Amino acid sequence: MPSLPGFADISMAWPLWLLAWPLPWLLRAAWRPAPVDAPALVVPYGADIARIAQAPARRWRGGGAGVLAWIAWTLLCVAAARPQSLGAPVSPPQAGRELLLALDLSGSMSEVDMVLGGRPVDRLTAAKAVLADFLERRRGDRVGLVVFGQRAYALAPQTADLDTVREQLADSVAGLAGQETAIGDAIGLSVKRLSAQPRGQRVVVLLTDGVNTAGLLDPAAAARLARDAGVRVHAIAFGGEGGLSLFGMRLPMPGGADPIDEDALREVARTTGGRFFRARDVESLAGIYAELDAIEPVARPGRAVRPVIERYPWPLGAAMAFALLATWRRRA
């Protein structure tokens, strides 16, 4: 795109429109009606039209309505040529990972054996707090949310709108998907959701506090399915020893949760090429997600580009202003 003289940062997208600038002069010079004794056709406002067409030359030379009209026309030609400039450099993110969070919502996640902000909370509340912070650092990835209990459900599809995923996460409650735990089905559904995406950086972060007690798919079979689909599963076993802590002593709760099947989760991670983690409190869970940030880093910024900024509204607005002023001067 050619640059305007004296304006190194401004260029014209359609510079040929500048060739239209002398067009009114050429038309005025070519169209000179022959004088007649009497008008062949009488029309309303004929005298005004004749006065404008045969305006004295001084109106074009003395800064009157004609000069203002020519300024308006000049600015209009400049606006039609679409002046543009380059904005500040920006670095768009590269294509990020297709990441799915698989969160256990079985009844055992309501057990109060965590401490958050100095007060006891249930496991799900603690997990949601850590996950929300994890999502804040995943800018550049497309993240989805799968929840599971007795069955597995896709709560949020993969999206770059992480605020929506965070809202869905905040609204989830323990027992929403049933009281039991279908770990294998959760992995299988995650693989299915990721299979529609380009093969490459497909990652599942699975968080559970129990053992596989429901569902149609065994965790080991689901892990093989994930491996064949190129999906890497990071498994997090989350939960304390159960019950409340009083003066440093653990008080068991009736009907406590089943012990976590760490061996099965470790095998799932090994089969898919992921990592296995054990978190017994909020601090260790936060450390695990920080480690996942290092294992699965977010997309680095791409090559910096300078966006094109349209500048035609300025000459267009000025042209309209001069046209209105010329009309006012002509009527004055």
NUSE-961884 format. One line per 10 residues: number of its first residue (from 1); their letters; for each residue x, y, z of C-alpha. Coordinates in Angstrom, 3 decimals, always signed. Layout:
// residues N
NUM = A = X Y Z ~ ...
***
This chain:
// residues 332
1 = MPSLPGFADI = +0.000 +0.000 +0.000 ~ +1.508 +3.358 -0.977 ~ +2.201 +5.819 +1.818 ~ +1.100 +9.404 +1.938 ~ +3.957 +11.895 +1.617 ~ +4.943 +13.175 +5.049 ~ +2.922 +10.538 +6.894 ~ +5.135 +7.482 +7.213 ~ +2.650 +5.560 +9.337 ~ -0.427 +6.216 +7.179
11 = SMAWPLWLLA = -1.225 +4.422 +3.931 ~ -4.159 +4.174 +1.546 ~ -5.976 +0.887 +1.001 ~ -7.736 +2.119 -2.176 ~ -5.495 +4.948 -3.507 ~ -7.148 +5.006 -6.966 ~ -10.079 +6.869 -5.434 ~ -7.797 +9.930 -5.247 ~ -8.003 +10.121 -9.054 ~ -11.644 +11.185 -8.671
21 = WPLPWLLRAA = -10.616 +14.500 -7.097 ~ -10.531 +16.607 -10.371 ~ -13.764 +15.053 -11.661 ~ -16.065 +18.028 -10.749 ~ -13.683 +20.461 -12.513 ~ -13.628 +18.285 -15.625 ~ -17.414 +17.967 -15.692 ~ -17.879 +21.713 -15.168 ~ -15.432 +22.482 -17.968 ~ -17.025 +20.003 -20.367
31 = WRPAPVDAPA = -20.636 +20.990 -19.683 ~ -21.214 +24.558 -20.873 ~ -24.824 +24.964 -22.035 ~ -25.336 +27.293 -25.015 ~ -27.150 +30.532 -24.142 ~ -30.762 +30.806 -25.301 ~ -33.146 +33.755 -25.484 ~ -35.852 +31.996 -23.515 ~ -35.838 +28.871 -21.404 ~ -37.076 +25.800 -23.188
41 = LVVPYGADIA = -38.412 +24.361 -19.944 ~ -39.630 +26.229 -16.918 ~ -39.036 +24.358 -13.656 ~ -39.472 +25.368 -10.039 ~ -36.415 +27.022 -8.561 ~ -34.991 +27.510 -12.066 ~ -33.548 +30.874 -11.161 ~ -31.726 +29.389 -8.156 ~ -30.267 +26.582 -10.261 ~ -29.073 +29.052 -12.896
51 = RIAQAPARRW = -27.535 +31.285 -10.253 ~ -25.602 +28.341 -8.783 ~ -24.466 +27.099 -12.208 ~ -23.344 +30.568 -13.262 ~ -21.971 +31.690 -9.913 ~ -19.413 +34.460 -10.150 ~ -15.837 +33.311 -10.215 ~ -15.123 +35.288 -7.061 ~ -17.179 +32.817 -5.025 ~ -14.646 +30.124 -5.969
61 = RGGGAGVLAW = -11.674 +32.379 -5.370 ~ -12.743 +34.258 -2.270 ~ -13.262 +31.450 +0.245 ~ -17.029 +31.268 -0.186 ~ -19.339 +28.276 -0.467 ~ -17.499 +26.982 -3.526 ~ -14.189 +26.723 -1.709 ~ -15.852 +24.942 +1.208 ~ -17.511 +22.542 -1.221 ~ -14.149 +21.755 -2.814
71 = IAWTLLCVAA = -12.604 +21.107 +0.589 ~ -15.487 +18.762 +1.392 ~ -15.005 +16.938 -1.915 ~ -11.261 +16.610 -1.320 ~ -11.815 +15.112 +2.123 ~ -14.442 +12.783 +0.697 ~ -11.948 +11.480 -1.874 ~ -9.385 +10.929 +0.876 ~ -11.955 +9.023 +2.974 ~ -12.895 +6.870 -0.046
81 = ARPQSLGAPV = -9.219 +5.923 -0.419 ~ -9.406 +4.394 +3.104 ~ -6.443 +5.834 +5.002 ~ -5.055 +3.323 +7.485 ~ -2.343 +3.143 +10.116 ~ -0.730 +0.338 +12.081 ~ -1.522 -0.059 +15.774 ~ +0.708 -1.165 +18.609 ~ +2.183 -4.665 +18.231 ~ +0.131 -7.488 +19.795
91 = SPPQAGRELL = +1.077 -11.112 +20.331 ~ -1.841 -13.476 +19.655 ~ -1.617 -16.815 +21.481 ~ -0.665 -19.907 +19.556 ~ -3.120 -22.777 +19.324 ~ -3.428 -24.074 +22.894 ~ -4.309 -27.426 +24.380 ~ -7.660 -29.139 +24.340 ~ -8.013 -29.583 +28.102 ~ -10.827 -31.328 +29.957
101 = LALDLSGSMS = -11.351 -31.187 +33.710 ~ -13.071 -34.339 +34.990 ~ -14.401 -33.610 +38.493 ~ -15.844 -36.137 +40.917 ~ -19.261 -35.038 +42.253 ~ -20.093 -38.245 +44.121 ~ -21.575 -38.069 +47.596 ~ -18.192 -38.526 +49.283 ~ -17.057 -35.126 +47.950 ~ -19.359 -33.526 +50.551
111 = EVDMVLGGRP = -17.214 -34.862 +53.391 ~ -15.796 -32.050 +55.526 ~ -12.120 -32.869 +56.020 ~ -10.433 -29.869 +54.381 ~ -9.442 -26.450 +55.680 ~ -9.768 -23.395 +53.445 ~ -9.073 -19.894 +54.706 ~ -8.831 -21.140 +58.283 ~ -12.237 -22.829 +58.341 ~ -13.291 -26.433 +57.697
121 = VDRLTAAKAV = -14.895 -27.064 +54.309 ~ -15.950 -30.079 +52.306 ~ -13.769 -31.596 +49.618 ~ -15.740 -30.195 +46.718 ~ -15.545 -26.622 +48.018 ~ -11.789 -26.953 +48.411 ~ -11.397 -28.497 +44.953 ~ -13.496 -25.784 +43.291 ~ -11.383 -23.047 +44.897 ~ -8.158 -24.571 +43.594
131 = LADFLERRRG = -9.626 -25.335 +40.167 ~ -10.857 -21.753 +39.764 ~ -7.320 -20.500 +40.316 ~ -6.004 -23.129 +37.892 ~ -8.433 -21.947 +35.200 ~ -7.255 -18.374 +35.639 ~ -3.802 -19.445 +34.473 ~ -4.980 -21.429 +31.415 ~ -5.499 -18.447 +29.090 ~ -4.726 -19.706 +25.592
141 = DRVGLVVFGQ = -6.210 -23.192 +26.133 ~ -9.670 -24.476 +25.327 ~ -11.043 -26.008 +28.514 ~ -14.136 -28.143 +29.088 ~ -15.720 -29.583 +32.222 ~ -16.922 -33.160 +32.761 ~ -18.532 -34.122 +36.075 ~ -19.242 -37.632 +37.239 ~ -20.909 -39.560 +40.001 ~ -23.032 -42.585 +39.212
151 = RAYALAPQTA = -22.870 -41.346 +35.620 ~ -20.647 -38.957 +33.704 ~ -21.924 -35.722 +32.139 ~ -20.340 -33.031 +29.977 ~ -21.146 -29.855 +31.891 ~ -19.238 -27.438 +29.650 ~ -17.769 -28.088 +26.166 ~ -14.226 -27.112 +25.317 ~ -14.152 -23.357 +25.003 ~ -11.740 -20.457 +25.217
161 = DLDTVREQLA = -14.319 -18.654 +27.378 ~ -12.891 -19.796 +30.702 ~ -15.244 -17.554 +32.659 ~ -18.148 -19.731 +31.507 ~ -16.338 -22.876 +32.640 ~ -15.636 -21.247 +35.994 ~ -19.332 -20.389 +36.424 ~ -20.369 -23.970 +35.653 ~ -17.792 -25.187 +38.132 ~ -19.093 -22.860 +40.852
171 = DSVAGLAGQE = -22.682 -24.098 +40.343 ~ -21.815 -27.799 +40.672 ~ -22.776 -29.572 +43.909 ~ -21.905 -32.923 +45.428 ~ -24.384 -35.652 +44.545 ~ -25.522 -33.841 +41.382 ~ -24.517 -36.815 +39.211 ~ -25.370 -39.501 +41.759 ~ -23.805 -40.833 +44.941 ~ -21.515 -43.462 +43.405
181 = TAIGDAIGLS = -18.327 -42.995 +41.369 ~ -17.988 -43.880 +37.663 ~ -14.325 -43.114 +37.001 ~ -14.120 -45.263 +33.859 ~ -17.169 -43.619 +32.304 ~ -15.728 -40.175 +33.067 ~ -12.516 -41.034 +31.218 ~ -14.468 -42.537 +28.326 ~ -16.691 -39.457 +27.975 ~ -13.643 -37.192 +28.117
191 = VKRLSAQPRG = -11.992 -39.152 +25.322 ~ -15.152 -38.891 +23.239 ~ -15.374 -35.137 +23.763 ~ -11.734 -34.660 +22.789 ~ -11.847 -36.933 +19.746 ~ -13.671 -34.261 +17.730 ~ -10.721 -31.899 +18.202 ~ -7.454 -31.913 +16.227 ~ -5.129 -34.633 +17.398 ~ -2.237 -33.301 +19.417
201 = QRVVVLLTDG = -2.336 -31.735 +22.857 ~ -5.388 -33.548 +24.264 ~ -5.238 -33.574 +28.062 ~ -7.604 -34.740 +30.818 ~ -7.133 -33.728 +34.449 ~ -9.114 -36.233 +36.548 ~ -9.862 -35.486 +40.201 ~ -11.593 -38.068 +42.391 ~ -11.743 -39.083 +46.038 ~ -12.989 -42.654 +45.699
211 = VNTAGLLDPA = -12.971 -45.911 +43.801 ~ -14.793 -46.956 +40.667 ~ -18.165 -48.222 +41.968 ~ -20.472 -47.518 +38.998 ~ -20.567 -47.152 +35.240 ~ -20.160 -49.445 +32.276 ~ -16.466 -48.851 +31.588 ~ -13.632 -50.142 +33.717 ~ -10.904 -47.522 +34.456 ~ -8.198 -49.759 +32.955
221 = AAARLARDAG = -10.178 -50.224 +29.720 ~ -10.930 -46.499 +29.627 ~ -7.213 -45.767 +30.020 ~ -6.385 -47.954 +27.026 ~ -9.070 -46.171 +25.028 ~ -7.527 -42.817 +25.982 ~ -4.045 -44.002 +25.048 ~ -5.201 -45.128 +21.600 ~ -6.919 -41.763 +21.052 ~ -3.809 -39.806 +22.018
231 = VRVHAIAFGG = -5.341 -38.459 +25.237 ~ -3.079 -37.955 +28.238 ~ -4.757 -38.362 +31.646 ~ -3.348 -36.783 +34.804 ~ -5.053 -38.468 +37.779 ~ -5.395 -36.723 +41.153 ~ -6.452 -38.689 +44.222 ~ -7.936 -36.065 +46.537 ~ -9.089 -36.369 +50.126 ~ -7.915 -36.527 +53.719
241 = EGGLSLFGMR = -8.310 -39.362 +56.150 ~ -11.998 -38.621 +56.592 ~ -13.830 -36.894 +59.418 ~ -13.133 -33.648 +61.253 ~ -9.983 -32.634 +63.056 ~ -10.308 -31.592 +66.720 ~ -7.178 -30.381 +68.543 ~ -5.040 -32.207 +65.988 ~ -6.951 -35.497 +66.338 ~ -9.047 -36.923 +63.492
251 = LPMPGGADPI = -12.664 -37.669 +64.409 ~ -14.109 -40.397 +62.180 ~ -17.539 -39.739 +60.679 ~ -20.185 -42.428 +60.351 ~ -20.678 -43.625 +56.789 ~ -17.322 -42.190 +55.730 ~ -16.025 -42.392 +52.209 ~ -14.409 -45.464 +50.713 ~ -10.602 -45.377 +50.574 ~ -9.174 -44.023 +47.340
261 = DEDALREVAR = -8.069 -46.631 +44.821 ~ -4.650 -45.112 +44.274 ~ -3.342 -48.146 +42.395 ~ -6.069 -47.898 +39.756 ~ -5.520 -44.170 +39.287 ~ -1.771 -44.652 +39.088 ~ -2.280 -47.266 +36.366 ~ -4.590 -44.930 +34.420 ~ -1.924 -42.217 +34.451 ~ +0.846 -44.624 +33.491
271 = TTGGRFFRAR = -1.102 -46.123 +30.581 ~ -1.957 -42.755 +29.067 ~ +1.422 -41.127 +29.629 ~ +0.134 -38.827 +32.345 ~ +1.073 -38.293 +35.983 ~ -0.473 -39.519 +39.228 ~ -0.785 -37.193 +42.220 ~ -1.991 -37.600 +45.798 ~ -3.427 -34.584 +47.590 ~ -4.490 -34.772 +51.250
281 = DVESLAGIYA = -5.138 -31.070 +51.819 ~ -5.777 -27.817 +49.955 ~ -2.113 -26.799 +49.956 ~ -0.949 -30.016 +48.334 ~ -3.770 -29.830 +45.773 ~ -2.761 -26.269 +44.856 ~ +0.829 -27.465 +44.485 ~ -0.297 -30.242 +42.154 ~ -2.100 -27.831 +39.837 ~ +0.945 -25.558 +39.888
291 = ELDAIEPVAR = +3.002 -28.572 +38.826 ~ +0.495 -29.311 +36.073 ~ +1.067 -25.789 +34.788 ~ +4.725 -26.734 +34.366 ~ +3.968 -30.157 +32.848 ~ +1.310 -28.789 +30.494 ~ +2.362 -25.158 +29.899 ~ -0.105 -22.784 +28.297 ~ +0.478 -21.690 +24.730 ~ +3.257 -19.182 +24.284
301 = PGRAVRPVIE = +2.396 -15.916 +22.512 ~ +2.735 -16.082 +18.762 ~ +4.694 -13.709 +16.565 ~ +3.802 -10.085 +17.254 ~ +1.616 -8.412 +14.625 ~ +0.433 -4.833 +14.220 ~ -3.325 -4.501 +13.687 ~ -4.606 -2.214 +10.939 ~ -6.572 +0.780 +12.251 ~ -9.015 +2.455 +9.869
311 = RYPWPLGAAM = -8.623 +6.247 +9.752 ~ -11.278 +7.101 +7.144 ~ -13.903 +8.223 +9.720 ~ -11.873 +11.387 +10.373 ~ -11.791 +12.762 +6.797 ~ -15.333 +11.505 +6.250 ~ -16.618 +13.398 +9.281 ~ -14.694 +16.509 +8.251 ~ -16.116 +16.267 +4.710 ~ -19.662 +16.192 +6.088
321 = AFALLATWRR = -18.913 +19.201 +8.284 ~ -17.514 +21.256 +5.381 ~ -20.457 +20.226 +3.168 ~ -22.929 +21.475 +5.781 ~ -20.946 +24.693 +6.162 ~ -20.903 +25.206 +2.382 ~ -24.672 +24.722 +2.236 ~ -25.156 +27.260 +5.005 ~ -22.871 +29.811 +3.305 ~ -24.670 +29.359 -0.016
331 = RA = -28.042 +30.050 +1.600 ~ -26.746 +33.013 +3.584
***
